[in-house]
Amino acid sequence: MSPATEGVGGRRIVRVLIDSPLPQLDRLFDYVVPDELGEVTAGVRVKAPLRTAGRVIDGFVVEVAEEPDAARTLSEIDSIVSPVQVMPDRLYRLARRAADRAAGSASDILRLAIPKRQVRVEKSWRAPESTPEPAADAVQRATEIIAVYDGLPRVLSESGRAAVEAVPVQRGDEPEWALLLASAAVLQLADGRSSVLVVPDYRDQEVLLQTLARMLPDDAVVRHDARQANPDRYRAFLRTLSEVPCVVVGNRSAVYSPVRAGLVAIWDDGDPLLAEPLAPYVHARDAALLRQEDEQSALLLVGHTRSTDAERLVQHGWLQDVTATRRVIPKVRLSTPEELEQTGQRVPSSAFASARAAAAEGPVLVQVARPGFAPTLVCASCRTPARCTQCGGPLGARRRGAVPVCGWCGRSAHSWRCGECSSEQVRLASSGTERTADELGRAFPGVRVIVSDGAHPVQHVDARPALVVATRGAEPLASGGYRAVILLDGARMLQAPELRIAESCLRWWANAAALAAPGAPIHLVGVNGPVARALATWSPAAYARSELEERLPLRMPPAARVAQIEGLPASVRTALDALSRVGISGESVLGPLPVGDDGRVRALVRFSYAAGQSVAGTLRAAVIADAAQSRRGRGRPRTSLSVHLDILEPEI
């Protein structure tokens, strides 16, 4: 490889996006293509020299062009890693737009979308030659299911956008939401178009894959899963590069699947698992909105409840509000906190009676807030929370009579003494799945008890009598639905210091209620107020609308966009000064305030959606300038400034 190429005639050049975490390298670099490399096409992996670092680095070819003027000095491409076009132009456009909106780098997005190359898989890969055809009865069934929702057939046929309230029922072993998404994908495939179905976690993915398996041939469905082995993941990715339509099912990063999509659908977009934890932190919903706008595909946000983010889009006319032509309202019964105080019981008598009657017929679901036996302990004398003497973490118990264990450092507190009253006795302050199962097991002798949480995952239970104690989000499906659902610890859940906690609780409770058999009683224990009424009347859209109205004067998300800026004081101040020059200052800025013990500070910036482009551009320029300054300085970290746009939970 020669370091530079000059000439008098025309030459082939490529514009390459360097795969680097450095923000200052987030642009296209021009390179000459030497003749010995042969043909180069856009979207392939290459290795290119980076003169400032004196090394060869990976990248993707974005454009190929002929340059008639060869006067400028350019480096040559080192090598073509693979002839496979792993980055179609539509994928690059999506990555670029998503990164620009979030003040991040396109290469960070592409790192989520494009798996590492597997040479053996690539060499043995053969693209399918024909489109997998859904069976006629599957198309008929899908048409009938979609027809249940008013206006949804038109949304799909005209590539529209909709927020869909899924009917909270279960048909045999298949929940309605999974049938809805699968049916929409079946109809798209019948018309020769691909679909991308995005779900929050592996539980939902397994449910949806099982539903699709009953409606489509195996070669029509592509699994996008971070838990897959690298060869399997790369094989699935190569399938999505084919022009032969398919249905992609996966978690948040599946939204970047490079298929030519006719439909992008997201289940339960309010689930925080759909928020990407890696820079530039683009939520799957935002990426889907950008993708729909670019590709003109249909877009569905499906849920039992309505996120405030989706409701804002409905209010602005960006999403169509779609509900079933004949609504189904679960049978929800409320018990107030006052009732629990009067009886001193964790489970009120009405809920206990429903559980006893239902347990004689089939499974009963009991939802609790936390896993374990007793997640927290308090002093038996003064009720002060029991803390670890080594690190200050909360003490909990793994079983009745067990030595308390710290939830942070894991140390056992053999000789614990209260710092307030010197008592050596502790008592249980809360009940997790295991303690609840222990108590209910003694109250329901002869009935099997099943625990489902992060440590004991259960996907499905049969129709035999059982008490299923599960944490929120870990509830297994039950054959024919649960004969009763008891929602405990509601008041404790609502006490979490989070902006969206009431919205999240309604989503947790509604998803659990949707697992009930038709007409089965659902008891929400110890909760009253607007969120309890929203569940009882099954009015999630109205509740989301009221939540949105309350956040408008506070300018909190999603009524406004919020950016978090964190770094050394001088860097944060420089970024805030730059924002003031584009009109973002005064009450729009909260902080900066210290975070941690390393001298860093954090500020929150609230801004309108209309100002999003200028704010993102300004913050991106500040990050690049800070990174360049950090590189020149000695004794400083590589970069001292980070930004995170559209944070879900603002905190200072």
WOLIN-V719923 format. One record per residue. N is the residue number from 1. RES is the residue in one small letter. PHI is phi in whole degrees, 0 to 359 (* if undefined). OMEGA is omega as a letter, one per 20 degrees, with the letter a starting at -180 (none if undefined). D_LAST is the distance of its C-alpha to the last C-alpha in whole Angstrom. Layout:
N|RES|PHI|OMEGA|D_LAST ; N|RES|PHI|OMEGA|D_LAST
This chain:
1|m|*|r|51 ; 2|s|268|a|52 ; 3|p|292|a|49 ; 4|a|206|r|50 ; 5|t|227|r|53 ; 6|e|234|r|54 ; 7|g|197|a|57 ; 8|v|250|a|59 ; 9|g|256|r|59 ; 10|g|289|a|57 ; 11|r|206|r|54 ; 12|r|275|r|52 ; 13|i|231|r|48 ; 14|v|233|r|45 ; 15|r|254|a|41 ; 16|v|244|r|39 ; 17|l|266|a|35 ; 18|i|286|r|35 ; 19|d|274|a|33 ; 20|s|214|r|30 ; 21|p|282|a|27 ; 22|l|287|a|27 ; 23|p|297|a|25 ; 24|q|290|r|28 ; 25|l|261|a|31 ; 26|d|276|r|30 ; 27|r|201|a|33 ; 28|l|271|r|36 ; 29|f|248|r|39 ; 30|d|271|r|43 ; 31|y|224|r|45 ; 32|v|273|r|49 ; 33|v|261|r|50 ; 34|p|293|a|53 ; 35|d|300|a|56 ; 36|e|292|r|57 ; 37|l|277|r|53 ; 38|g|73|a|55 ; 39|e|284|r|53 ; 40|v|233|r|50 ; 41|t|244|r|48 ; 42|a|297|r|44 ; 43|g|98|a|42 ; 44|v|273|r|43 ; 45|r|279|r|42 ; 46|v|221|r|43 ; 47|k|246|a|42 ; 48|a|225|r|42 ; 49|p|285|r|42 ; 50|l|244|a|39 ; 51|r|297|a|41 ; 52|t|294|a|38 ; 53|a|258|r|38 ; 54|g|66|a|41 ; 55|r|213|r|41 ; 56|v|261|a|41 ; 57|i|227|r|38 ; 58|d|286|r|38 ; 59|g|194|r|38 ; 60|f|236|r|39 ; 61|v|282|r|41 ; 62|v|265|a|40 ; 63|e|222|r|43 ; 64|v|237|a|47 ; 65|a|213|r|49 ; 66|e|256|r|52 ; 67|e|249|a|52 ; 68|p|292|a|55 ; 69|d|263|a|54 ; 70|a|259|a|54 ; 71|a|285|a|53 ; 72|r|283|a|50 ; 73|t|273|r|49 ; 74|l|229|r|47 ; 75|s|282|r|47 ; 76|e|265|r|48 ; 77|i|299|a|46 ; 78|d|284|a|47 ; 79|s|195|r|48 ; 80|i|262|a|47 ; 81|v|292|a|45 ; 82|s|204|r|47 ; 83|p|281|a|48 ; 84|v|286|r|46 ; 85|q|278|a|44 ; 86|v|279|a|41 ; 87|m|236|r|39 ; 88|p|301|a|40 ; 89|d|301|a|40 ; 90|r|295|r|38 ; 91|l|290|r|35 ; 92|y|296|r|35 ; 93|r|299|r|34 ; 94|l|296|r|32 ; 95|a|298|a|30 ; 96|r|294|a|30 ; 97|r|293|r|29 ; 98|a|296|r|26 ; 99|a|293|a|25 ; 100|d|296|r|25 ; 101|r|294|a|23 ; 102|a|259|a|20 ; 103|a|58|a|21 ; 104|g|234|a|22 ; 105|s|255|r|25 ; 106|a|295|a|28 ; 107|s|295|r|29 ; 108|d|293|r|26 ; 109|i|292|a|27 ; 110|l|296|r|31 ; 111|r|295|r|30 ; 112|l|283|a|29 ; 113|a|272|a|32 ; 114|i|248|a|35 ; 115|p|287|r|36 ; 116|k|296|a|37 ; 117|r|292|r|41 ; 118|q|242|a|43 ; 119|v|300|a|47 ; 120|r|297|r|49 ; 121|v|296|a|47 ; 122|e|296|a|48 ; 123|k|289|a|51 ; 124|s|268|a|52 ; 125|w|288|r|50 ; 126|r|230|a|52 ; 127|a|292|r|51 ; 128|p|295|a|52 ; 129|e|260|a|55 ; 130|s|225|a|55 ; 131|t|285|r|52 ; 132|p|294|a|52 ; 133|e|259|r|53 ; 134|p|290|a|52 ; 135|a|295|a|55 ; 136|a|299|a|56 ; 137|d|292|r|56 ; 138|a|292|r|52 ; 139|v|295|r|52 ; 140|q|296|r|53 ; 141|r|296|r|51 ; 142|a|298|r|48 ; 143|t|298|r|49 ; 144|e|293|a|50 ; 145|i|291|r|46 ; 146|i|295|a|45 ; 147|a|293|r|47 ; 148|v|295|a|46 ; 149|y|258|a|43 ; 150|d|295|r|44 ; 151|g|88|a|43 ; 152|l|292|r|42 ; 153|p|304|r|45 ; 154|r|290|r|45 ; 155|v|301|a|41 ; 156|l|290|a|43 ; 157|s|288|a|46 ; 158|e|256|r|44 ; 159|s|54|r|41 ; 160|g|269|a|39 ; 161|r|232|a|35 ; 162|a|209|r|35 ; 163|a|258|a|32 ; 164|v|249|r|35 ; 165|e|270|a|34 ; 166|a|291|r|36 ; 167|v|293|a|39 ; 168|p|278|r|38 ; 169|v|226|r|41 ; 170|q|229|r|42 ; 171|r|258|a|46 ; 172|g|67|r|47 ; 173|d|260|a|45 ; 174|e|245|r|43 ; 175|p|290|a|40 ; 176|e|300|a|40 ; 177|w|297|r|37 ; 178|a|292|r|39 ; 179|l|297|r|42 ; 180|l|296|r|40 ; 181|l|295|r|39 ; 182|a|296|a|42 ; 183|s|295|r|44 ; 184|a|299|r|42 ; 185|a|292|r|43 ; 186|v|299|a|46 ; 187|l|293|r|47 ; 188|q|295|a|45 ; 189|l|295|r|47 ; 190|a|297|r|51 ; 191|d|267|r|50 ; 192|g|82|a|50 ; 193|r|236|r|46 ; 194|s|276|r|43 ; 195|s|226|r|40 ; 196|v|238|a|36 ; 197|l|248|a|35 ; 198|v|249|r|32 ; 199|v|232|a|30 ; 200|p|291|a|27 ; 201|d|217|a|29 ; 202|y|292|r|32 ; 203|r|297|r|33 ; 204|d|296|a|33 ; 205|q|297|r|35 ; 206|e|296|r|38 ; 207|v|298|a|38 ; 208|l|292|r|39 ; 209|l|296|r|41 ; 210|q|294|r|43 ; 211|t|293|r|44 ; 212|l|296|a|44 ; 213|a|297|r|47 ; 214|r|277|a|49 ; 215|m|241|a|49 ; 216|l|227|r|49 ; 217|p|293|a|51 ; 218|d|301|a|49 ; 219|d|284|r|49 ; 220|a|269|a|47 ; 221|v|248|r|44 ; 222|v|242|r|42 ; 223|r|269|r|39 ; 224|h|247|a|36 ; 225|d|215|r|34 ; 226|a|294|r|32 ; 227|r|277|r|34 ; 228|q|292|r|37 ; 229|a|295|a|39 ; 230|n|305|r|39 ; 231|p|299|r|43 ; 232|d|294|a|42 ; 233|r|294|a|39 ; 234|y|290|r|41 ; 235|r|297|r|44 ; 236|a|295|r|42 ; 237|f|296|r|40 ; 238|l|299|r|43 ; 239|r|297|a|45 ; 240|t|286|r|42 ; 241|l|282|a|43 ; 242|s|289|r|47 ; 243|e|282|r|48 ; 244|v|287|a|49 ; 245|p|299|r|47 ; 246|c|203|r|45 ; 247|v|243|a|42 ; 248|v|261|r|39 ; 249|v|235|a|37 ; 250|g|191|r|33 ; 251|n|274|a|30 ; 252|r|304|a|27 ; 253|s|287|r|29 ; 254|a|295|a|32 ; 255|v|298|r|31 ; 256|y|267|a|32 ; 257|s|305|a|35 ; 258|p|281|r|38 ; 259|v|295|r|40 ; 260|r|275|a|42 ; 261|a|279|r|40 ; 262|g|262|a|41 ; 263|l|211|r|39 ; 264|v|236|a|35 ; 265|a|231|r|34 ; 266|i|238|r|31 ; 267|w|266|r|31 ; 268|d|60|a|28 ; 269|d|294|r|25 ; 270|g|279|r|23 ; 271|d|291|a|23 ; 272|p|297|r|19 ; 273|l|295|r|22 ; 274|l|277|r|23 ; 275|a|272|a|20 ; 276|e|291|a|21 ; 277|p|279|a|18 ; 278|l|257|r|20 ; 279|a|302|j|20 ; 280|p|267|r|20 ; 281|y|64|a|18 ; 282|v|278|r|21 ; 283|h|290|a|21 ; 284|a|302|r|25 ; 285|r|296|r|25 ; 286|d|294|r|24 ; 287|a|296|r|27 ; 288|a|294|r|29 ; 289|l|296|r|29 ; 290|l|296|a|30 ; 291|r|294|a|32 ; 292|q|297|a|34 ; 293|e|295|a|34 ; 294|d|279|a|36 ; 295|e|263|a|38 ; 296|q|58|r|39 ; 297|s|268|r|39 ; 298|a|287|a|38 ; 299|l|225|r|35 ; 300|l|234|r|34 ; 301|l|251|a|31 ; 302|v|250|r|32 ; 303|g|192|r|31 ; 304|h|282|r|32 ; 305|t|241|a|29 ; 306|r|244|r|27 ; 307|s|291|r|24 ; 308|t|295|r|22 ; 309|d|294|r|22 ; 310|a|292|r|26 ; 311|e|296|r|26 ; 312|r|300|r|25 ; 313|l|291|r|27 ; 314|v|294|a|30 ; 315|q|298|r|30 ; 316|h|273|r|30 ; 317|g|79|a|33 ; 318|w|281|r|32 ; 319|l|243|r|33 ; 320|q|274|r|36 ; 321|d|275|a|35 ; 322|v|240|r|37 ; 323|t|230|r|39 ; 324|a|290|r|42 ; 325|t|296|r|45 ; 326|r|231|a|45 ; 327|r|286|r|42 ; 328|v|246|a|42 ; 329|i|247|r|40 ; 330|p|300|a|39 ; 331|k|271|a|41 ; 332|v|261|r|38 ; 333|r|242|a|38 ; 334|l|252|r|36 ; 335|s|234|a|36 ; 336|t|276|r|34 ; 337|p|301|a|32 ; 338|e|296|r|35 ; 339|e|296|r|37 ; 340|l|293|r|36 ; 341|e|295|a|35 ; 342|q|292|a|39 ; 343|t|268|a|40 ; 344|g|71|a|38 ; 345|q|256|r|38 ; 346|r|282|r|35 ; 347|v|247|a|37 ; 348|p|294|a|39 ; 349|s|298|a|43 ; 350|s|295|r|43 ; 351|a|292|r|41 ; 352|f|296|r|43 ; 353|a|294|r|46 ; 354|s|297|a|45 ; 355|a|295|a|44 ; 356|r|294|r|47 ; 357|a|292|a|49 ; 358|a|289|a|47 ; 359|a|294|r|47 ; 360|a|282|a|51 ; 361|e|252|a|51 ; 362|g|183|a|48 ; 363|p|286|r|44 ; 364|v|238|a|42 ; 365|l|262|r|38 ; 366|v|237|a|36 ; 367|q|265|r|32 ; 368|v|235|a|30 ; 369|a|280|a|26 ; 370|r|226|r|26 ; 371|p|277|r|29 ; 372|g|86|a|31 ; 373|f|271|r|33 ; 374|a|228|a|30 ; 375|p|301|a|27 ; 376|t|224|r|26 ; 377|l|238|r|28 ; 378|v|229|r|28 ; 379|c|296|a|31 ; 380|a|292|a|34 ; 381|s|266|a|35 ; 382|c|251|r|31 ; 383|r|66|r|29 ; 384|t|288|r|26 ; 385|p|305|a|25 ; 386|a|283|a|27 ; 387|r|240|r|25 ; 388|c|292|a|26 ; 389|t|284|a|28 ; 390|q|269|a|27 ; 391|c|237|a|23 ; 392|g|83|a|22 ; 393|g|285|a|22 ; 394|p|287|r|23 ; 395|l|268|r|27 ; 396|g|222|r|28 ; 397|a|236|a|32 ; 398|r|273|r|34 ; 399|r|197|a|37 ; 400|r|295|r|38 ; 401|g|82|a|39 ; 402|a|282|r|38 ; 403|v|294|r|36 ; 404|p|302|a|32 ; 405|v|232|r|30 ; 406|c|287|r|27 ; 407|g|283|a|24 ; 408|w|260|a|23 ; 409|c|261|r|25 ; 410|g|81|a|28 ; 411|r|287|r|30 ; 412|s|274|a|33 ; 413|a|262|a|33 ; 414|h|290|a|36 ; 415|s|235|a|37 ; 416|w|290|r|33 ; 417|r|221|a|33 ; 418|c|296|r|31 ; 419|g|285|a|29 ; 420|e|265|a|30 ; 421|c|237|r|33 ; 422|s|67|r|35 ; 423|s|293|r|36 ; 424|e|254|a|36 ; 425|q|254|r|36 ; 426|v|239|r|33 ; 427|r|225|a|33 ; 428|l|286|r|32 ; 429|a|258|a|29 ; 430|s|208|a|28 ; 431|s|241|r|31 ; 432|g|266|a|30 ; 433|t|299|a|33 ; 434|e|288|r|35 ; 435|r|292|r|35 ; 436|t|299|r|36 ; 437|a|297|r|38 ; 438|d|296|a|40 ; 439|e|291|a|40 ; 440|l|290|r|41 ; 441|g|298|r|44 ; 442|r|284|r|46 ; 443|a|279|a|45 ; 444|f|238|a|47 ; 445|p|296|r|50 ; 446|g|89|r|51 ; 447|v|259|r|48 ; 448|r|294|a|47 ; 449|v|241|a|43 ; 450|i|241|r|41 ; 451|v|255|r|37 ; 452|s|229|r|35 ; 453|d|209|a|31 ; 454|g|298|a|30 ; 455|a|275|a|32 ; 456|h|228|a|35 ; 457|p|289|r|35 ; 458|v|229|a|38 ; 459|q|266|a|38 ; 460|h|207|r|41 ; 461|v|234|a|43 ; 462|d|277|a|47 ; 463|a|273|r|48 ; 464|r|288|r|50 ; 465|p|304|a|48 ; 466|a|191|r|45 ; 467|l|254|a|42 ; 468|v|254|a|39 ; 469|v|259|a|36 ; 470|a|222|r|33 ; 471|t|281|a|29 ; 472|r|300|a|27 ; 473|g|88|a|28 ; 474|a|252|a|31 ; 475|e|289|r|34 ; 476|p|284|r|37 ; 477|l|287|r|39 ; 478|a|238|r|42 ; 479|s|300|a|46 ; 480|g|79|r|47 ; 481|g|90|r|43 ; 482|y|286|a|42 ; 483|r|281|r|45 ; 484|a|198|r|42 ; 485|v|230|r|38 ; 486|i|245|a|36 ; 487|l|256|a|32 ; 488|l|264|r|31 ; 489|d|62|a|28 ; 490|g|298|a|27 ; 491|a|297|r|25 ; 492|r|295|r|23 ; 493|m|299|a|22 ; 494|l|290|a|21 ; 495|q|279|a|19 ; 496|a|299|a|16 ; 497|p|281|a|13 ; 498|e|231|a|12 ; 499|l|299|a|13 ; 500|r|260|a|16 ; 501|i|296|r|17 ; 502|a|295|r|20 ; 503|e|299|r|21 ; 504|s|293|r|21 ; 505|c|299|r|23 ; 506|l|300|r|26 ; 507|r|293|r|26 ; 508|w|300|a|27 ; 509|w|291|a|29 ; 510|a|294|r|31 ; 511|n|296|r|31 ; 512|a|289|r|33 ; 513|a|297|a|35 ; 514|a|291|r|36 ; 515|l|273|a|38 ; 516|a|283|r|40 ; 517|a|291|r|44 ; 518|p|305|r|45 ; 519|g|80|a|45 ; 520|a|290|r|44 ; 521|p|287|r|42 ; 522|i|234|a|38 ; 523|h|251|r|37 ; 524|l|262|a|33 ; 525|v|262|r|33 ; 526|g|73|a|31 ; 527|v|227|r|29 ; 528|n|225|r|30 ; 529|g|93|a|28 ; 530|p|300|a|28 ; 531|v|291|r|26 ; 532|a|292|r|30 ; 533|r|295|r|32 ; 534|a|297|r|31 ; 535|l|289|a|32 ; 536|a|295|a|35 ; 537|t|267|a|36 ; 538|w|51|r|35 ; 539|s|235|a|33 ; 540|p|294|a|30 ; 541|a|293|r|30 ; 542|a|296|r|30 ; 543|y|293|r|27 ; 544|a|299|r|25 ; 545|r|295|r|26 ; 546|s|292|r|25 ; 547|e|298|a|22 ; 548|l|296|r|22 ; 549|e|295|r|23 ; 550|e|291|a|21 ; 551|r|275|a|18 ; 552|l|302|a|20 ; 553|p|292|r|19 ; 554|l|276|a|15 ; 555|r|55|r|15 ; 556|m|249|a|13 ; 557|p|298|j|15 ; 558|p|264|r|18 ; 559|a|298|r|19 ; 560|a|220|r|17 ; 561|r|273|a|16 ; 562|v|231|r|12 ; 563|a|249|r|12 ; 564|q|252|r|9 ; 565|i|243|a|11 ; 566|e|223|r|10 ; 567|g|165|r|13 ; 568|l|293|a|15 ; 569|p|308|a|14 ; 570|a|296|a|18 ; 571|s|292|r|17 ; 572|v|294|r|14 ; 573|r|296|r|16 ; 574|t|298|r|19 ; 575|a|295|r|17 ; 576|l|293|r|16 ; 577|d|297|r|19 ; 578|a|296|r|21 ; 579|l|293|r|19 ; 580|s|298|a|20 ; 581|r|285|r|23 ; 582|v|251|r|23 ; 583|g|91|r|22 ; 584|i|253|a|18 ; 585|s|198|r|17 ; 586|g|63|a|17 ; 587|e|291|r|15 ; 588|s|287|a|14 ; 589|v|250|r|11 ; 590|l|248|a|8 ; 591|g|99|j|7 ; 592|p|280|r|8 ; 593|l|230|a|7 ; 594|p|295|r|8 ; 595|v|227|a|8 ; 596|g|73|a|11 ; 597|d|246|a|14 ; 598|d|257|r|16 ; 599|g|87|a|15 ; 600|r|281|r|12 ; 601|v|232|a|9 ; 602|r|223|r|7 ; 603|a|228|r|7 ; 604|l|249|a|7 ; 605|v|234|r|11 ; 606|r|259|a|13 ; 607|f|208|a|17 ; 608|s|283|r|20 ; 609|y|295|r|22 ; 610|a|296|a|25 ; 611|a|271|a|23 ; 612|g|301|a|21 ; 613|q|295|a|24 ; 614|s|290|r|24 ; 615|v|293|a|20 ; 616|a|297|r|20 ; 617|g|296|r|23 ; 618|t|295|a|22 ; 619|l|293|r|19 ; 620|r|296|r|21 ; 621|a|297|r|24 ; 622|a|294|r|21 ; 623|v|295|r|20 ; 624|i|295|r|24 ; 625|a|297|r|25 ; 626|d|293|r|22 ; 627|a|295|r|24 ; 628|a|294|r|27 ; 629|q|293|r|26 ; 630|s|295|a|25 ; 631|r|291|a|28 ; 632|r|283|a|31 ; 633|g|280|r|29 ; 634|r|248|r|30 ; 635|g|79|r|28 ; 636|r|254|r|25 ; 637|p|294|a|23 ; 638|r|304|r|24 ; 639|t|213|a|21 ; 640|s|246|a|18 ; 641|l|231|r|16 ; 642|s|227|r|15 ; 643|v|232|r|14 ; 644|h|219|r|13 ; 645|l|272|r|15 ; 646|d|58|r|15 ; 647|i|290|a|12 ; 648|l|280|a|13 ; 649|e|234|r|10 ; 650|p|297|r|7 ; 651|e|209|r|4 ; 652|i|242|none|0
